Amino acid sequence: MINVDIAIIGSGVAALRMYKDASEQGFSTLLIDIGPLGGSLSSIGALYKFPKIPILFDYDIRKLFDKCNFMCYSTKLYTIKTGSIIDKIKGFEKFEAQRLWIFELLNKKELCFINDVISCIISTLKLSHESIKKIEGNVRRIYVDSRTIMLSTGLVIKYKELVYTWPLTMLGDLIVTKNKELKLFLDKLVNELKYSSLFIRSYIVEERNDNENVISLYIHATKASRLHTIIKIPLAKNTHLFYAITSYSKNYPLLPGIGEKIDSELRKHKLFTNITKILEFNNINIVYGVLNKIDKELINLIKNALLPYNIKLFGRVAEWIEYDIPTIIFESRPG
């Protein structure tokens, strides 16, 4: 058994921000997550390091991250097909979205890119990779009455306070308690949470005589293509990073062989040509890509119900609030 003052479930930006705050106050603190440090913001790539998902910053915001090396470019927007791009980004779900961050990118005149977002965040928080204590493992159960966490490996962690940054939709299945009302409340809450997901296929490509130093944004807004957004970012001479993005949901499921279909559509729309050399590609699923609007009072009620158990919710999918990275790092507080 491991005993800690504060256990943090997750390892993304919200978890790192909480880790910084707790460590500065002298609490023994531990991150618990099944994946690599950074979660969906972690970097991948064999030839070039780049974020799993297209994280692009406003030009002015880069000043807040003075320890990070941004590459900033003007943008160009291209429309492949006109239509209801917002509905397509939502996976044709009927809910009202809190925020469509992909759609917001389309209106930016200048954007900045960084190849290792998590290292940037860690240095901004004045942490280091070596100083962060993290256990890699999947959480099987949270026994809130005894304040213990059971991992799939069998390891038990006893905490004084728990900060939960994983999706709110999962919390009811993880919690074990004698308080039946709390379980019923969490189950009721889940029915209010709606979302659509993103499938992102990223490519590192090489094309001779393609040295355009801009971030190119392409949109396809009809059902004729599964793709709705393609983002092309310069990395080096004749070398670019592509993010090809499609949304899916219960009513608009992901098609079998979607990766190959995306390859075909990029060639159909001449974004890839005969001289395009694909050096690397990766597939990423972002389950909670777009979140629905819900009554804030409902979230406050669940936060208050968890307080007697010393559990706090923090972060985008835990609080079901469309935070951006600067807000989590510089403004928000767990609650």
C-alpha positions as a printed NumPy array, in Angstrom:
array([[  0.   ,   0.   ,   0.   ],
       [  1.118,   3.54 ,  -0.803],
       [  0.075,   6.409,   1.457],
       [ -0.099,   9.957,   0.057],
       [ -1.617,  13.245,   1.053],
       [ -3.038,  13.942,  -2.404],
       [ -3.723,  11.41 ,  -5.148],
       [ -4.447,  12.807,  -8.608],
       [ -6.175,  10.597, -11.155],
       [ -4.931,  11.688, -14.573],
       [ -1.73 ,  13.207, -15.918],
       [ -2.851,  15.898, -18.35 ],
       [ -2.619,  19.651, -17.982],
       [ -5.178,  19.819, -15.134],
       [ -3.383,  17.079, -13.207],
       [ -0.021,  18.798, -13.679],
       [ -1.42 ,  22.116, -12.519],
       [ -2.803,  20.461,  -9.377],
       [  0.473,  18.6  ,  -8.846],
       [  2.334,  21.928,  -8.862],
       [ -0.056,  23.528,  -6.349],
       [  0.001,  20.548,  -3.977],
       [  3.776,  20.113,  -4.142],
       [  4.392,  23.784,  -3.426],
       [  2.315,  23.435,  -0.259],
       [  4.455,  20.524,   0.912],
       [  1.933,  17.721,   0.368],
       [  3.066,  14.276,  -0.752],
       [  1.45 ,  13.993,  -4.182],
       [  1.061,  11.217,  -6.732],
       [ -0.261,  11.116, -10.299],
       [ -2.106,   7.977, -11.394],
       [ -2.767,   7.348, -15.072],
       [ -2.82 ,   4.474, -17.501],
       [ -1.015,   6.32 , -20.281],
       [  2.025,   8.531, -20.733],
       [  2.487,  11.813, -18.9  ],
       [  0.354,  14.438, -20.601],
       [ -2.577,  12.284, -21.658],
       [ -4.084,  13.426, -24.943],
       [ -1.597,  16.309, -25.077],
       [  1.455,  14.044, -25.057],
       [  3.691,  13.932, -28.108],
       [  4.192,  11.147, -30.62 ],
       [  6.292,  10.717, -33.735],
       [  9.426,   8.823, -34.705],
       [ 10.987,  11.292, -37.137],
       [  9.566,  14.512, -35.674],
       [  7.98 ,  15.004, -32.288],
       [  4.473,  16.482, -32.416],
       [  1.294,  16.522, -30.259],
       [ -1.263,  13.756, -30.716],
       [ -3.915,  16.384, -31.373],
       [ -3.625,  19.753, -33.148],
       [ -2.849,  22.156, -30.314],
       [ -2.437,  25.621, -31.796],
       [ -2.068,  28.821, -29.776],
       [ -3.091,  32.4  , -30.463],
       [ -0.109,  34.575, -31.312],
       [ -0.61 ,  36.797, -28.234],
       [ -0.97 ,  33.86 , -25.828],
       [  2.523,  32.609, -26.592],
       [  3.859,  35.425, -24.386],
       [  2.513,  33.595, -21.338],
       [  4.77 ,  30.631, -22.128],
       [  8.134,  32.362, -22.221],
       [ 10.111,  29.131, -21.721],
       [  8.685,  27.491, -24.847],
       [  9.87 ,  27.573, -28.459],
       [  6.868,  28.391, -30.621],
       [  6.748,  28.352, -34.401],
       [  4.251,  31.015, -35.477],
       [  2.734,  31.328, -38.938],
       [  0.025,  33.224, -40.741],
       [ -2.92 ,  31.07 , -41.81 ],
       [ -4.746,  30.344, -45.038],
       [ -8.272,  28.944, -45.123],
       [ -9.487,  26.784, -48.013],
       [-13.056,  25.522, -48.441],
       [-13.316,  22.187, -50.225],
       [-17.118,  21.97 , -49.857],
       [-19.511,  24.421, -48.211],
       [-22.233,  23.305, -45.828],
       [-23.004,  22.937, -42.146],
       [-19.478,  22.579, -40.773],
       [-20.66 ,  23.006, -37.163],
       [-23.074,  20.063, -37.408],
       [-20.363,  17.946, -38.995],
       [-17.827,  18.772, -36.252],
       [-20.469,  17.702, -33.711],
       [-20.897,  14.375, -35.49 ],
       [-24.447,  15.475, -36.39 ],
       [-25.495,  15.208, -32.748],
       [-28.424,  17.432, -31.695],
       [-26.956,  18.819, -28.479],
       [-25.77 ,  22.397, -28.011],
       [-21.976,  22.415, -27.839],
       [-20.136,  24.453, -25.234],
       [-17.317,  25.314, -27.564],
       [-16.108,  24.209, -30.995],
       [-12.362,  24.675, -30.696],
       [-11.724,  23.316, -34.187],
       [-14.165,  25.815, -35.668],
       [-12.447,  28.629, -33.742],
       [ -9.16 ,  27.846, -35.495],
       [-10.733,  28.604, -38.86 ],
       [-11.123,  32.276, -37.94 ],
       [ -7.546,  32.878, -36.773],
       [ -5.19 ,  34.974, -38.909],
       [ -2.064,  33.771, -37.127],
       [ -1.384,  30.635, -35.079],
       [  1.547,  29.2  , -33.152],
       [  2.634,  25.583, -32.921],
       [  4.935,  23.79 , -30.512],
       [  6.109,  20.225, -30.999],
       [  6.158,  19.236, -27.308],
       [  3.222,  20.832, -25.504],
       [  3.619,  18.877, -22.27 ],
       [  7.296,  19.774, -21.822],
       [  6.279,  23.393, -22.403],
       [  3.559,  23.14 , -19.729],
       [  5.879,  21.407, -17.259],
       [  8.532,  24.108, -17.625],
       [  5.892,  26.862, -17.395],
       [  4.675,  25.327, -14.123],
       [  8.311,  25.255, -12.935],
       [  8.274,  21.487, -12.642],
       [ 10.577,  18.918, -14.227],
       [  9.923,  15.465, -15.645],
       [ 12.226,  14.016, -12.968],
       [ 10.4  ,  15.701, -10.086],
       [  6.951,  14.372, -10.993],
       [  5.897,  11.193,  -9.192],
       [  3.568,   9.087, -11.321],
       [  2.296,   5.53 , -11.231],
       [  1.252,   4.006, -14.538],
       [ -1.828,   1.907, -14.026],
       [ -5.549,   1.751, -14.63 ],
       [ -7.885,   2.657, -11.769],
       [-10.217,  -0.253, -11.039],
       [-12.137,   1.146,  -8.073],
       [-12.225,   4.186,  -5.78 ],
       [-13.393,   3.174,  -2.296],
       [-14.477,   6.596,  -1.126],
       [-15.543,   5.524,   2.388],
       [-12.042,   4.284,   3.205],
       [-10.299,   6.731,   0.855],
       [ -8.405,   4.097,  -1.059],
       [ -7.815,   3.481,  -4.758],
       [ -7.41 ,  -0.008,  -6.218],
       [ -5.417,  -0.273,  -9.452],
       [ -5.784,  -3.059, -12.017],
       [ -2.324,  -4.265, -10.94 ],
       [ -3.637,  -4.873,  -7.415],
       [ -1.743,  -1.933,  -5.951],
       [ -3.661,  -0.003,  -3.285],
       [ -3.186,   3.733,  -2.733],
       [ -4.528,   5.399,   0.394],
       [ -5.09 ,   9.145,   0.158],
       [ -6.19 ,  12.023,   2.332],
       [ -7.512,  14.   ,  -0.647],
       [ -8.33 ,  12.914,  -4.188],
       [ -8.308,  15.133,  -7.27 ],
       [-10.154,  13.54 , -10.174],
       [ -9.332,  14.773, -13.702],
       [-10.602,  11.84 , -15.767],
       [-13.957,  12.025, -17.625],
       [-16.952,  12.666, -15.393],
       [-18.87 ,   9.962, -17.277],
       [-16.557,   7.31 , -15.764],
       [-16.716,   8.411, -12.127],
       [-19.924,   6.591, -11.2  ],
       [-18.517,   3.253, -12.397],
       [-15.299,   3.727, -10.429],
       [-16.757,   4.788,  -7.083],
       [-17.677,   2.218,  -4.436],
       [-19.61 ,   3.556,  -1.439],
       [-22.333,   2.642,   1.042],
       [-24.019,   5.913,   0.117],
       [-26.595,   4.755,  -2.428],
       [-27.845,   8.291,  -2.992],
       [-24.412,   9.376,  -4.228],
       [-24.313,   6.508,  -6.729],
       [-27.824,   7.293,  -7.975],
       [-26.921,  10.956,  -8.322],
       [-23.823,  10.113, -10.399],
       [-25.845,   7.761, -12.608],
       [-28.444,  10.476, -13.177],
       [-25.74 ,  12.986, -14.033],
       [-24.242,  10.731, -16.709],
       [-27.544,  10.821, -18.606],
       [-27.155,  14.598, -18.949],
       [-23.647,  14.402, -20.438],
       [-23.511,  14.31 , -24.236],
       [-20.47 ,  14.438, -26.452],
       [-19.075,  13.649, -29.869],
       [-15.691,  12.134, -30.598],
       [-12.795,  12.86 , -32.939],
       [-10.714,  10.495, -35.003],
       [ -7.462,  12.177, -36.012],
       [ -5.061,  10.711, -38.541],
       [ -1.75 ,  12.56 , -38.518],
       [  0.946,  12.381, -41.156],
       [  4.505,  13.532, -41.614],
       [  4.887,  14.089, -45.344],
       [  7.634,  15.208, -47.655],
       [  6.921,  17.07 , -50.876],
       [  9.54 ,  18.536, -53.171],
       [  9.216,  22.265, -53.856],
       [  6.628,  22.783, -51.11 ],
       [  8.159,  25.414, -48.847],
       [  5.093,  27.538, -48.142],
       [  5.545,  28.926, -44.631],
       [  1.898,  29.109, -43.539],
       [ -0.534,  26.978, -41.58 ],
       [ -3.145,  25.836, -44.087],
       [ -6.669,  24.989, -42.904],
       [ -9.05 ,  23.061, -45.155],
       [-12.735,  22.415, -44.444],
       [-15.195,  20.005, -46.004],
       [-18.689,  20.659, -44.656],
       [-20.907,  18.056, -46.363],
       [-21.545,  14.356, -45.796],
       [-19.877,  13.581, -49.129],
       [-16.636,  13.184, -47.155],
       [-16.034,  11.925, -43.631],
       [-13.302,  14.526, -43.198],
       [-14.303,  17.957, -41.938],
       [-10.955,  19.632, -41.127],
       [ -7.41 ,  19.224, -42.407],
       [ -4.564,  21.199, -40.847],
       [ -1.189,  21.465, -42.571],
       [  1.752,  22.763, -40.515],
       [  5.328,  23.39 , -41.74 ],
       [  7.978,  21.418, -39.867],
       [ 11.109,  21.687, -42.005],
       [ 12.135,  22.252, -45.614],
       [  9.688,  20.337, -47.846],
       [  8.283,  18.615, -44.748],
       [  4.836,  19.132, -43.242],
       [  2.62 ,  17.774, -40.505],
       [ -0.965,  17.019, -41.513],
       [ -3.867,  16.475, -39.131],
       [ -6.901,  14.985, -40.896],
       [ -9.936,  15.112, -38.593],
       [-13.323,  13.422, -38.671],
       [-16.026,  13.373, -35.99 ],
       [-18.178,  10.457, -34.928],
       [-21.008,   9.806, -32.493],
       [-23.769,   7.335, -31.694],
       [-25.8  ,   8.65 , -34.624],
       [-22.796,   9.007, -36.95 ],
       [-20.495,   6.073, -36.147],
       [-16.9  ,   5.688, -37.21 ],
       [-16.627,   3.655, -40.414],
       [-14.51 ,   0.49 , -40.603],
       [-11.204,   1.186, -42.333],
       [-11.53 ,   4.925, -41.702],
       [ -7.765,   5.471, -41.935],
       [ -7.593,   4.164, -45.496],
       [-10.695,   6.168, -46.411],
       [ -8.999,   9.339, -45.147],
       [ -5.899,   8.509, -47.234],
       [ -8.118,   8.169, -50.285],
       [ -9.974,  11.429, -49.629],
       [ -6.755,  13.401, -49.194],
       [ -5.653,  12.182, -52.618],
       [ -9.092,  12.821, -54.11 ],
       [ -8.946,  16.448, -52.972],
       [ -5.324,  16.713, -54.191],
       [ -3.895,  17.439, -50.765],
       [ -1.717,  14.407, -51.386],
       [ -0.318,  14.006, -54.887],
       [  1.981,  11.633, -56.735],
       [  5.011,  13.447, -55.318],
       [  3.766,  13.268, -51.718],
       [  5.921,  10.92 , -49.68 ],
       [  4.317,   9.769, -46.431],
       [  7.107,   9.312, -43.915],
       [  4.911,   8.418, -40.945],
       [  1.265,   8.303, -39.879],
       [ -0.578,   7.823, -36.592],
       [ -4.208,   7.339, -35.544],
       [ -5.668,   8.943, -32.426],
       [ -9.174,   8.758, -30.95 ],
       [-10.319,  11.669, -28.778],
       [-13.499,  10.299, -27.207],
       [-14.598,  13.571, -25.581],
       [-13.904,  15.843, -28.523],
       [-16.944,  18.127, -28.19 ],
       [-18.9  ,  18.57 , -24.933],
       [-22.55 ,  19.543, -24.568],
       [-23.829,  22.439, -22.471],
       [-25.318,  21.382, -19.153],
       [-26.719,  23.193, -16.139],
       [-23.76 ,  24.449, -14.074],
       [-25.82 ,  23.988, -10.93 ],
       [-25.888,  20.247, -11.597],
       [-22.078,  20.142, -11.623],
       [-21.968,  22.22 ,  -8.43 ],
       [-24.329,  19.768,  -6.758],
       [-22.103,  16.801,  -7.567],
       [-19.015,  18.727,  -6.397],
       [-20.722,  19.419,  -3.068],
       [-21.787,  15.787,  -2.768],
       [-18.157,  14.673,  -3.192],
       [-16.68 ,  17.145,  -0.702],
       [-17.403,  15.012,   2.433],
       [-15.235,  12.319,   0.818],
       [-12.397,  14.798,   0.124],
       [-12.801,  14.412,  -3.635],
       [-12.389,  17.369,  -5.964],
       [-13.088,  17.557,  -9.683],
       [-10.665,  19.496, -11.851],
       [-10.2  ,  19.918, -15.573],
       [-12.112,  19.935, -18.812],
       [-13.722,  16.484, -18.837],
       [-13.935,  16.147, -15.042],
       [-15.835,  19.424, -14.563],
       [-17.439,  19.199, -18.035],
       [-16.26 ,  22.7  , -18.878],
       [-14.475,  23.603, -22.111],
       [-11.363,  25.053, -20.516],
       [ -8.437,  26.009, -22.693],
       [ -4.843,  25.364, -21.642],
       [ -3.989,  28.914, -20.442],
       [ -7.126,  29.028, -18.278],
       [ -6.243,  25.785, -16.499],
       [ -2.63 ,  26.793, -15.955],
       [ -3.054,  30.419, -14.925],
       [ -6.636,  30.941, -13.721],
       [ -8.774,  27.967, -12.667],
       [ -8.794,  26.216,  -9.295],
       [ -9.999,  22.705,  -8.459],
       [-13.307,  22.401,  -6.712]])
